[in-house]
Amino acid sequence: MMLGNGYASSPASRRRRGRPRGGGGSGYGFWQPQSLHHHQQQEISPVVPPCTEFDMAYFRAYSHIGVHEEMLKDRVRTETYRAAIMRYQHLISDKVVLDVGCGTGILAIFCAFAGARRVYAVDASEIAVQASEVVKENNLSDKVTVLLGRVEDVSIDEKVDVIVSEWMGYILLYESMLPSIIFARDKWLKPGGLILPSHASLYMAPVTHADRYRESIDFWRDVYGINMSAMLPLAKQCAFEEPCIETISGENVLTWPILVKEVDCYTVTIQELESVTAKFSFSSMLRAPLHGFAFWFDVVFNGPANYSSNHHLQPPLGSLVDQQSHGSSQSKKRIKSDEGIVLSTAPEDAPTHWQQTLLYLYDPIELQQDQKIEGSVTLSQSKENARFLNIHLEYSSGGRSFVKESVMR
């Protein structure tokens, strides 16, 4: 669980409270056990990745009800998905839908309410057992079929018109669930089908956060009148070695963000997600200490008619520093724009359970207004466990250069 101040209490607790990757097949009597035999008879079948011990541990972790309770209580997330499903009701009504990583089944049920003829709700966690009961209690068993297993392993005997999934992890790519969406897309989605969400964009910006640094580091300089500065190196390592999941405000952000990665769910490949690199050149809008870098993401729900390979999302509108004058009104404009419904985890928008991902520096850099911060960031799947994320950060400012490496476990 999360500590009261929002800092992750352990690496395991930092996992996003979302559904496990995949979905699938056995459980109660009306389910049929799944096998790979059916898949091997398909004319075109994506390569089925092996299910590792890491995967099994991941699925078990998401069987706990607290994971799904936190997700469902995120009204920004859940209501945005419901709004998107209802916006595209004309593309869902009387169609076949695949919900990848269905959890408690809420998105599948939203699709049933939108008139879907059949919804396959797939989840690799035992929470699928409860999802099937939820479906039955809502008299939707004739429309929603819950499958327990990885989406890579289950049998579905027809193509689907729509894929819906809430696959996003911290820093967008953590947990590596998007490859399951790609697998489902390539295996089952009809040409011209709908994917919700359709696009995602990951952003990065330098931040100042003196209160956080003071609480975690400066505390040791005077502990009940005792100088404990000898604890500072260990304190910095423990507090800032790994990325932190926290909520910051627009006032913490020093510059406009850069776009680290844009994902088009209609065309993205598994290979391009293995490593993502972005160069940056920021100019500080304030005179303030640089304490680290923040990451957040937006996802957009576009219909297939709006899809274009040249589509690019714009950075969040409105000054991230001057949130009072621009933040809320610009956010509403984005949601009402022709680009589709937007779910944003940006600092100036309503908070979500994703919060923001902060990569803190061990020692702050005192910035002058308009001072440059340049460098690059690389996000790559860990060799230890593909669900972990390696972060390699190179940055320079004021004639000094630094490298920071971190692993999100």
Order of alpha helices (4+ residues) and beta strands (2+ residues): alpha-alpha-alpha-alpha-alpha-beta-alpha-beta-alpha-beta-beta-alpha-beta-beta-alpha-alpha-beta-beta-beta-beta-alpha-beta-beta-beta-beta-beta
